[in-house]
């Protein structure tokens, strides 16, 4: 992503916590798999230029989706993390449908990098 000094935080939550965040910040009911909170948007993006933002992943939902999709939990976790990171970089598949394909292509590109990492293979195979 051409951002070697970029920082982000990752928060792992359960369905209850995610539903509360989803309601409070997105005015949506129920849980979801991932929410990203970009820090480079808004009124003061230059205050912390290296801080990309926060990615919140719902472990309960990720586990259900992995099981339903017939994939390892680690693989689904990686997919959600990459998805959240792309949102931090401004990718928007919800409000900008023409960007959805671009986001999907970039996601696959990044996931391929993750899969080639030696430690990622054992992580993605773990359930």
C-alpha positions in Angstrom: 0.0 0.0 0.0 3.1 2.2 -0.2 2.8 3.2 3.4 5.8 1.7 5.3 5.4 4.0 8.3 1.7 3.5 8.6 0.2 2.3 11.9 -3.1 0.9 12.7 -4.8 -0.8 15.7 -6.8 -4.0 15.5 -9.6 -4.6 18.0 -11.1 -8.1 18.3 -14.7 -8.2 19.7 -17.6 -10.5 20.1 -21.1 -10.1 18.5 -22.5 -8.1 21.4 -19.6 -5.5 21.2 -19.7 -5.3 17.5 -23.5 -4.8 17.4 -23.0 -1.9 19.9 -20.3 -0.3 17.7 -22.4 -0.8 14.6 -25.4 0.9 16.2 -23.4 3.8 17.7 -21.2 4.7 14.8 -23.0 3.4 11.7 -26.6 3.6 12.9 -27.1 0.0 11.8 -28.7 -2.8 13.9 -27.0 -6.1 14.6 -23.5 -7.4 14.3 -21.2 -7.2 11.3 -17.8 -8.8 10.5 -15.5 -5.8 10.3 -15.7 -2.0 10.8 -12.9 0.4 9.9 -12.4 3.8 11.5 -10.0 5.8 9.3 -7.9 8.5 11.0 -6.8 10.1 7.7 -10.3 11.5 7.0 -12.2 14.4 8.7 -11.1 17.7 10.0 -7.6 17.0 11.3 -5.9 14.2 9.2 -2.4 15.8 9.5 -2.2 15.6 13.3 -1.0 12.0 13.2 0.0 11.4 9.6 1.2 7.8 10.2 -1.9 6.7 12.1 -4.1 5.0 9.5 -6.9 4.2 11.9 -8.6 1.2 13.6 -9.9 -2.1 12.3 -12.5 -3.8 14.4 -13.1 -7.5 13.7 -15.9 -9.6 15.1 -14.4 -12.9 16.0 -17.8 -14.6 16.5 -19.0 -13.5 13.0 -15.7 -14.4 11.4 -15.9 -17.9 12.9 -19.4 -18.4 11.6 -18.5 -17.1 8.1 -15.4 -19.4 8.0 -17.5 -22.4 8.9 -20.3 -21.5 6.4 -17.7 -20.8 3.7 -15.7 -24.0 4.4 -12.5 -22.2 5.1 -10.1 -22.0 8.0 -10.8 -19.3 10.6 -7.3 -17.8 9.9 -8.0 -17.4 6.3 -11.3 -15.6 7.0 -9.6 -13.4 9.6 -7.0 -12.4 7.0 -9.7 -11.6 4.5 -11.5 -9.3 7.0 -8.2 -7.6 8.1 -7.3 -6.8 4.5 -10.8 -5.6 3.9 -10.7 -3.3 6.9 -7.2 -2.0 5.9 -8.5 -1.2 2.4 -11.3 0.9 4.0 -8.6 2.8 6.0 -7.1 3.7 2.6 -10.4 5.0 1.3 -11.7 2.0 -0.7 -15.5 2.1 -0.5 -17.5 -0.8 -2.0 -20.8 0.3 -0.3 -21.3 3.9 -1.4 -19.2 3.7 -4.5 -20.2 0.5 -6.5 -17.7 1.2 -9.3 -14.9 0.8 -6.7 -16.2 -2.6 -5.5 -14.3 -4.4 -8.3 -11.2 -2.4 -7.7 -11.4 -3.2 -4.0 -11.9 -6.9 -4.7 -8.8 -6.9 -7.0 -6.6 -5.1 -4.5 -7.8 -7.4 -1.7 -6.8 -10.5 -3.7 -3.4 -9.0 -4.5 -2.8 -8.3 -0.8 -4.0 -11.7 0.3 -1.7 -13.3 -2.1 1.2 -11.4 -0.4 0.0 -12.7 3.0 -0.3 -16.3 1.7 3.3 -16.2 0.5 4.6 -15.2 4.0 6.0 -18.2 5.8 4.2 -17.6 9.1 0.9 -16.8 7.3 0.6 -20.4 6.0 0.5 -21.9 9.5 -1.8 -19.1 10.7 -4.3 -19.6 7.8 -4.4 -23.3 8.4 -5.3 -22.9 12.0 -8.9 -23.3 13.1 
